[in-house]
Amino acid sequence: MQRLTRDQMAARVAKDIPDGAVVNLGIGLPTLVGNHLPADKEILLHSENGLLGMGPAPAPGEEDGDLINAGKQPVTVKPGGSFFHHADSFAMMRGGHLDFCVLGAFQVSEKGDLANWHTGAPGAIPAVGGAMDLAIGAKQVFVMMEHQTKQGESKIVPQCTYPLTGIGCVTRIYTDLATIDVTADGLVARDLVEGLSFDELQRITGVPLKLAA
């Protein structure tokens, strides 16, 4: 079994974003998605620090210190891109104007609950940012994360044990092992990595899964 690399995960997410979509990419892994969006699709990337029309990461040496995303990473701006006040940006998020957001996660429950801002561990630094606004404001919430923790525990769980970001908000989970839809009838696995059987994915995940037709 060969797990997907982070860039392969990002490319898989990018494949599912349709032409004309307005999308927010969360801090961390999701920022890589912007580097894999096909050039023949018009997809508007939104950043909560006040940018619409964000492009991929700049080439080394071509960074502009005034052009950054919400994670303070250098970005580019596509022709026609626009800038606006932080408050207006959050109004866009809360007002249902984003078609998709892609967020990282510590845990996702089998019912689509999301925990991605705090582990609750002593000394851990909370980092909610705009995650709660995105989780309840975007029309669809994609999560992009490794399938397991460094200790080998599944990040897809029966019930989140970390502080929640949103309840029942996640629609699809992309991991380094599979793509999993969150449906009213449970979790549906598709696109398993080469060499991984459904039975093994079920064992690793530890919550009930169904296999897509």
C-alpha positions as a printed NumPy array, in Angstrom:
array([[  0.   ,   0.   ,   0.   ],
       [  1.344,   3.399,  -1.016],
       [ -0.203,   6.349,   0.809],
       [ -0.897,   9.507,  -1.154],
       [  1.569,  12.331,  -0.771],
       [  0.278,  15.713,   0.353],
       [  0.405,  17.01 ,  -3.211],
       [ -1.479,  13.966,  -4.475],
       [ -4.14 ,  14.577,  -1.827],
       [ -4.374,  18.21 ,  -2.925],
       [ -4.718,  17.197,  -6.574],
       [ -7.525,  14.802,  -5.634],
       [ -9.414,  17.595,  -3.868],
       [ -8.853,  19.991,  -6.779],
       [-10.379,  17.439,  -9.143],
       [-13.732,  17.733,  -7.347],
       [-14.004,  21.526,  -7.392],
       [-16.249,  22.554, -10.3  ],
       [-15.887,  25.394, -12.747],
       [-17.235,  28.689, -11.417],
       [-16.908,  27.792,  -7.731],
       [-15.937,  30.246,  -4.997],
       [-13.643,  28.403,  -2.59 ],
       [-11.818,  29.078,   0.672],
       [ -8.68 ,  27.05 ,   1.401],
       [ -7.889,  26.642,   5.086],
       [ -4.491,  26.951,   6.722],
       [ -2.074,  24.024,   6.409],
       [ -2.607,  21.154,   3.975],
       [ -5.561,  22.765,   2.148],
       [ -3.397,  25.613,   0.851],
       [ -1.746,  23.1  ,  -1.499],
       [ -5.021,  22.686,  -3.411],
       [ -4.494,  26.07 ,  -5.072],
       [ -1.425,  24.72 ,  -6.861],
       [ -3.437,  21.935,  -8.538],
       [ -6.544,  23.68 ,  -9.844],
       [ -6.841,  23.156, -13.612],
       [ -6.144,  26.2  , -15.757],
       [ -9.243,  25.601, -17.882],
       [-11.586,  26.154, -14.917],
       [-12.502,  29.57 , -13.532],
       [-12.338,  28.997,  -9.77 ],
       [-12.247,  31.974,  -7.399],
       [-10.143,  31.403,  -4.295],
       [-11.126,  33.396,  -1.221],
       [ -8.898,  34.188,   1.758],
       [-10.428,  35.46 ,   4.998],
       [ -7.823,  38.2  ,   5.347],
       [ -9.563,  39.993,   2.481],
       [ -8.686,  38.575,  -0.928],
       [-10.806,  37.091,  -3.711],
       [ -9.082,  35.776,  -6.821],
       [ -6.027,  34.277,  -5.157],
       [ -3.631,  32.431,  -7.433],
       [ -1.088,  29.679,  -6.744],
       [  2.051,  30.136,  -4.682],
       [  4.66 ,  32.381,  -6.367],
       [  7.893,  31.009,  -7.766],
       [ 10.88 ,  31.239,  -5.39 ],
       [ 12.25 ,  34.76 ,  -5.44 ],
       [  9.025,  36.284,  -6.769],
       [  7.238,  36.644,  -3.43 ],
       [  5.525,  39.938,  -2.594],
       [  5.467,  40.692,   1.134],
       [  2.117,  42.463,   0.751],
       [  0.426,  39.45 ,  -0.851],
       [ -0.258,  36.728,   1.714],
       [ -3.046,  34.333,   2.601],
       [ -4.624,  33.877,   6.034],
       [ -1.744,  31.597,   7.029],
       [  0.788,  34.346,   6.17 ],
       [  2.083,  32.381,   3.188],
       [  2.999,  34.309,   0.011],
       [  0.42 ,  34.023,  -2.767],
       [ -0.293,  35.488,  -6.187],
       [ -3.384,  37.299,  -7.433],
       [ -5.145,  36.429, -10.669],
       [ -6.253,  39.15 , -13.107],
       [ -9.463,  40.68 , -11.765],
       [ -8.683,  39.746,  -8.161],
       [ -9.985,  42.078,  -5.464],
       [ -9.143,  43.174,  -1.926],
       [-11.557,  44.146,   0.845],
       [-11.923,  44.744,   4.564],
       [-11.536,  41.839,   6.978],
       [-15.117,  42.362,   8.211],
       [-16.469,  42.18 ,   4.655],
       [-14.536,  38.956,   4.138],
       [-16.168,  37.359,   7.166],
       [-19.57 ,  38.609,   6.009],
       [-18.985,  36.696,   2.772],
       [-18.159,  33.578,   4.771],
       [-21.09 ,  33.847,   7.185],
       [-23.541,  34.922,   4.502],
       [-23.372,  31.691,   2.496],
       [-21.427,  33.134,  -0.435],
       [-18.758,  30.399,  -0.517],
       [-19.516,  27.264,  -2.503],
       [-16.788,  25.195,  -0.853],
       [-14.218,  25.405,   1.884],
       [-11.372,  22.959,   2.366],
       [-10.236,  22.585,   5.97 ],
       [ -7.71 ,  20.529,   7.862],
       [ -8.838,  18.555,  10.899],
       [ -7.728,  16.813,  14.074],
       [-10.903,  14.687,  14.065],
       [-14.059,  14.16 ,  11.999],
       [-16.935,  12.139,  13.449],
       [-18.953,   9.597,  11.507],
       [-21.81 ,  12.129,  11.489],
       [-19.643,  14.886,   9.976],
       [-18.803,  16.808,  13.144],
       [-15.517,  18.694,  12.824],
       [-12.78 ,  19.361,  15.385],
       [ -9.864,  21.329,  13.976],
       [ -8.952,  24.228,  16.246],
       [ -7.764,  22.775,  19.566],
       [ -6.72 ,  19.385,  20.909],
       [ -7.454,  20.368,  24.478],
       [ -3.989,  19.207,  25.476],
       [ -2.124,  21.136,  28.2  ],
       [ -0.005,  23.828,  26.612],
       [ -1.662,  23.517,  23.199],
       [ -2.277,  26.851,  21.503],
       [ -5.867,  27.264,  20.21 ],
       [ -6.   ,  28.413,  16.584],
       [ -9.601,  28.828,  15.524],
       [ -9.113,  31.643,  12.985],
       [-12.138,  31.662,  10.664],
       [-12.747,  27.904,  10.845],
       [-16.069,  28.126,  12.698],
       [-17.389,  30.754,  10.293],
       [-16.327,  28.638,   7.315],
       [-17.738,  25.414,   8.751],
       [-21.23 ,  26.863,   9.101],
       [-21.123,  29.339,   6.213],
       [-19.79 ,  27.37 ,   3.227],
       [-22.292,  25.373,   1.191],
       [-19.998,  22.326,   1.259],
       [-17.147,  21.55 ,   3.651],
       [-14.32 ,  19.317,   2.457],
       [-11.777,  18.06 ,   4.981],
       [ -8.227,  17.189,   3.932],
       [ -6.115,  15.305,   6.479],
       [ -3.936,  12.283,   7.1  ],
       [ -6.08 ,   9.249,   7.896],
       [ -4.254,   8.477,  11.136],
       [ -2.387,  10.298,  13.88 ],
       [  1.345,   9.771,  14.392],
       [  0.344,   7.221,  17.031],
       [ -1.643,   5.227,  14.448],
       [ -5.102,   6.207,  15.707],
       [ -7.873,   6.985,  13.232],
       [ -8.782,  10.651,  12.863],
       [-12.244,   9.541,  11.739],
       [-14.008,   8.708,  14.98 ],
       [-17.434,   7.707,  16.33 ],
       [-17.573,  10.97 ,  18.277],
       [-15.095,  13.842,  18.457],
       [-13.194,  14.055,  21.745],
       [-11.623,  17.417,  20.905],
       [-13.484,  20.753,  21.129],
       [-15.866,  21.049,  18.18 ],
       [-15.562,  23.526,  15.332],
       [-18.914,  22.636,  13.758],
       [-21.653,  20.019,  14.065],
       [-22.636,  17.877,  11.075],
       [-20.905,  20.259,   8.678],
       [-18.462,  17.997,   6.788],
       [-19.622,  16.642,   3.438],
       [-16.5  ,  14.846,   2.2  ],
       [-13.197,  13.675,   3.732],
       [ -9.977,  13.34 ,   1.736],
       [ -7.161,  11.377,   3.362],
       [ -3.921,   9.767,   2.284],
       [ -5.805,   6.449,   2.043],
       [ -9.237,   7.192,   0.552],
       [-11.979,   9.671,  -0.232],
       [-14.978,   9.28 ,   2.074],
       [-18.407,  10.86 ,   1.675],
       [-20.433,  11.799,   4.743],
       [-24.04 ,  10.864,   3.942],
       [-27.319,  10.478,   5.798],
       [-26.78 ,   6.725,   5.542],
       [-23.25 ,   6.79 ,   6.961],
       [-19.711,   7.051,   5.641],
       [-19.161,   5.905,   2.059],
       [-15.583,   5.133,   0.97 ],
       [-14.342,   5.592,  -2.599],
       [-11.014,   5.965,  -4.395],
       [ -8.986,   3.744,  -2.09 ],
       [ -5.231,   3.92 ,  -2.692],
       [ -3.701,   1.139,  -4.74 ],
       [ -3.012,  -1.967,  -2.683],
       [ -5.487,  -1.118,   0.103],
       [ -8.478,  -3.413,   0.516],
       [-11.789,  -2.181,   1.84 ],
       [-11.529,  -4.585,   4.779],
       [ -8.144,  -3.109,   5.746],
       [ -9.485,   0.442,   5.415],
       [-12.378,  -0.551,   7.658],
       [ -9.983,  -1.971,  10.235],
       [ -7.786,   1.138,  10.2  ],
       [-10.749,   3.519,  10.406],
       [-12.629,   1.805,  13.206],
       [-16.06 ,   3.249,  12.398],
       [-18.643,   1.696,  10.059],
       [-17.928,   2.288,   6.369],
       [-19.754,   1.418,   3.182],
       [-18.03 ,   0.89 ,  -0.163],
       [-19.206,   3.055,  -3.039],
       [-20.676,   1.21 ,  -5.998]])
